[in-house]
Each structure stands twice: as structure tokens, then as C-alpha cells.
């Protein structure tokens, strides 16, 4: 696989960790990965938003156990640190959806430096997803 496009919409810690793991596994094999963060997930591309990610819902009380498992697996426990590691592969781009950014307060002023920018969803679909060998939605 040469390229993969991922759309992420959920912002809970465990639900955002999964697509990032897929991105890491494929990027380390040489796949170019482009990720669009939409809806609540766009907040993960801001420093404050990434730091605020927690496990949501019925597994919320098990967050400490999950983070300990993530550390035991050798991964960083903070999402921003995972994003930094992915960016360091040189094969992963992170994009904030412009509409989601406008709704959830993510803009050029608070975007993490690892992000490739704020783009329209149609641009991402036409320029990244349509041309990718594989697409995933989380």
C-alpha cells in the first residue's frame, strides 16, 4: 500500500488512539498517511485539546488502566506525544477540517506545530482520500 487516508471524528482518548495506531503501523512500512480530524476530534490538533483527551463513556473509570497498558506497550501515553512520534516518521500529515475548526475553536493560532494545516473537507476528499489506496473512517 502506497497511501492511506483516515478521517477521525471522535475525540475520546481510546477512540483517537486507534486510528493513530493504524497510521503508525502503516507509516513505519513506508505508507504515506493523511489524516483529517473532523467534528470533536479537531480539538486534538490544539495543544489544549490534545491534553484534555479522556476515555469517554462506559470505560471512563478505566482510564488509568488503559494508559498503563499503553505505556507497557511502549507507546507515549499522551496523544500529542503520539502525534509527534507519527510526524517524526516523515510519512504522516495531520489536517484540521476548516468547518470543525470554526465550530470547535481550532485555528492557526492554537494549531499544534505538527499539523499540516486547516483544510476543507472537500479538498481532503478530492486530494487525499480519492487518490489513496485505502481509506478508513473512525
Secondary structure, DSSP 8 states (H G I E B T S, - for coil): --EEEEEE---SHHHHHHHHHHHHHHHTTT-EEEEEE-GGGGGGGBHHHHHT----GGGGGGHHHHHHHHHHTT--SSHHHHHHHHHHTT-EEEEEEHHHHHHHT--TTTB-TT--EEE-HHHHIIIIITTSSEEEE-
